[in-house]
Amino acid sequence: MPRVTRGTKRRQRRKKILALAKGFYQNKSKLYRYAKEAVDRSQKFAYVGRKLKKRDFRSLWIVRISAGARQVGLSYSRLMHGLKAAGVEINRKMLAEMAVRDPDAFRQVTAQAQAALGLPVSAPPPPQPAAEAKPAAKSKSQEKKPESAAEASPAAEPEPQEKAKAQVAAGGDEKTTGDPSAAKGKSGSASKPSDD
């Protein structure tokens, strides 16, 4: 039986497997035998991941639609039932995008669902202008100013007291205290013994 080497096909197949194993750990990216095992295993995970990805995105869309529906007073299940009854055929991906990026259009869709269910259409909440946020910032800055003034006044008050304590500990030199009442008291007490 003749020896078959398969020519360039073998090299092409091995290079393809090694290219798929690029970045794998140690021998799994260098040697064909280990790379083939690692690539087969990784492709199994990739197949499962492609199926799980669909579930994950659907659950994400449902969460976003539910959050938008709660803002108008509907649950997710009531909203979807109302849309089906109204004949609105928008898939969950588009509904989720509308709920996140275009709330006004999403409210119109929910209004159709509410009308189909026979529920009163809830009025959209009034938009909050950005002007309301600016006074809040001003009030914070105004609050900071009195705090800084309050911090400055107590800091100024203890200084004479600390000086007086230091002078009493040093021996009681009134000239350096700057307190006129203390100076008068000492001069008065000094004059009384001289009179007696």
C-alpha positions in Angstrom: 0.0 0.0 0.0 1.5 3.3 -1.0 2.3 5.9 1.6 -0.1 8.9 1.5 1.2 12.2 2.9 -1.8 14.3 1.7 0.5 17.0 0.4 -0.4 20.6 1.2 -3.8 19.8 2.5 -2.5 18.5 5.8 -0.5 21.7 6.4 -3.5 23.8 5.6 -5.7 21.9 8.0 -3.2 22.2 10.8 -2.5 25.8 10.2 -6.3 26.5 10.4 -6.6 24.7 13.7 -3.5 26.5 15.1 -5.0 29.8 13.9 -8.2 29.1 15.8 -6.1 28.3 18.9 -4.2 31.6 18.9 -3.9 33.0 22.4 -4.6 29.7 24.1 -2.5 28.7 27.1 0.9 27.1 26.5 0.9 24.0 24.3 -2.7 24.4 23.3 -1.6 27.2 21.0 1.6 25.6 19.8 1.2 21.9 19.3 -1.4 20.6 16.9 -2.5 17.6 19.0 -3.3 19.7 22.0 -4.6 22.6 19.9 -7.1 20.4 18.2 -8.6 19.2 21.5 -8.8 22.8 22.9 -10.4 24.1 19.7 -13.0 21.4 19.7 -13.9 22.2 23.3 -14.0 25.9 22.6 -16.3 25.4 19.7 -18.7 23.5 21.9 -18.8 26.4 24.4 -19.3 28.8 21.5 -22.3 26.9 20.2 -23.9 26.9 23.6 -23.1 30.6 24.1 -24.8 31.5 20.9 -28.0 30.0 22.2 -27.7 31.6 25.7 -27.1 35.0 24.1 -30.6 35.0 22.7 -32.0 34.2 26.1 -29.9 36.9 27.8 -30.9 39.6 25.3 -34.6 38.7 25.5 -34.6 38.9 29.3 -32.8 42.3 29.1 -35.4 43.6 26.7 -38.2 42.4 29.0 -36.6 44.2 32.0 -36.4 47.5 30.0 -40.0 47.2 28.7 -41.2 46.4 32.2 -39.4 49.5 33.6 -41.0 51.7 31.0 -44.4 50.2 31.5 -44.3 50.8 35.2 -43.8 54.5 34.7 -47.3 54.7 33.0 -48.9 52.3 35.6 -48.9 49.1 33.6 -47.2 45.7 34.3 -45.2 44.0 31.5 -47.8 41.3 31.0 -50.7 43.8 30.8 -48.8 45.9 28.3 -48.0 43.0 26.0 -51.6 41.8 26.2 -52.8 45.2 25.4 -50.5 45.6 22.4 -51.6 42.2 21.1 -55.3 43.3 21.5 -54.6 46.6 19.7 -52.9 44.8 16.8 -49.5 46.5 17.4 -46.8 44.3 16.1 -43.6 45.7 17.5 -41.0 43.2 18.7 -39.5 43.3 22.1 -36.1 44.6 20.8 -37.7 47.7 19.3 -39.9 48.2 22.3 -36.9 48.1 24.6 -35.1 50.6 22.4 -38.1 52.9 22.5 -38.4 52.7 26.3 -34.7 53.6 26.7 -34.1 56.2 23.9 -37.6 57.6 23.0 -39.9 57.7 26.0 -42.5 59.9 24.2 -43.0 57.3 21.5 -43.1 54.5 24.1 -45.9 56.4 25.9 -47.9 56.6 22.7 -47.6 52.8 22.3 -48.6 52.2 25.9 -51.6 54.5 25.4 -52.7 52.3 22.5 -52.4 49.3 24.8 -54.4 51.0 27.5 -57.1 51.9 25.1 -57.3 48.4 23.8 -57.6 47.1 27.4 -60.3 49.6 28.2 -58.1 51.3 30.8 -58.0 55.1 31.3 -55.0 56.5 29.4 -52.6 57.9 32.0 -51.3 61.4 31.3 -47.6 61.6 30.7 -45.7 63.1 33.6 -44.6 66.7 33.1 -41.1 67.1 31.9 -38.7 68.4 34.5 -36.8 71.3 33.1 -33.1 71.7 33.7 -33.8 75.1 35.4 -34.9 73.3 38.6 -31.6 71.7 38.9 -29.7 75.1 38.8 -31.4 76.6 41.9 -30.5 73.5 43.8 -26.9 74.1 42.8 -27.2 77.8 43.9 -28.7 76.8 47.3 -25.8 74.5 47.9 -23.3 77.3 47.2 -25.4 79.6 49.4 -25.4 77.0 52.2 -21.6 76.8 51.9 -21.1 80.5 52.4 -22.8 80.7 55.9 -20.9 77.6 56.9 -17.6 79.2 55.9 -18.5 82.4 57.8 -19.6 80.3 60.8 -16.3 78.4 60.7 -14.4 81.7 60.5 -16.1 83.2 63.6 -15.5 80.4 66.0 -11.9 80.2 64.9 -11.5 83.9 65.6 -13.1 83.7 69.1 -10.8 81.1 70.7 -7.6 83.0 69.8 -7.9 85.6 72.7 -8.8 82.8 75.1 -5.9 80.8 74.1 -3.6 83.8 74.5 -5.0 84.5 78.0 -4.5 80.9 79.0 -0.9 81.0 77.8 -0.2 84.2 79.6 -1.7 82.9 82.9 0.5 79.9 82.6 3.5 82.1 81.9 3.0 84.4 84.8 0.1 86.8 83.9 1.6 89.6 81.8 -1.5 91.8 81.1 0.2 94.1 78.5 0.4 91.3 76.0 -3.2 90.0 76.6 -4.8 93.2 75.2 -7.6 92.8 77.8 -8.2 96.3 79.3 -10.4 95.1 82.1 -7.6 92.8 83.4 -5.2 95.8 83.2 -7.6 98.0 85.2 -8.2 95.4 87.8 -4.5 95.0 88.5 -3.8 98.7 88.6 -6.8 99.2 91.0 -5.5 96.4 93.3 -2.0 97.9 93.2 -3.3 101.4 94.2 -5.3 100.1 97.2 -2.4 98.7 99.2 -0.5 101.9 98.7 -3.4 103.9 100.1 -3.6 101.7 103.2 
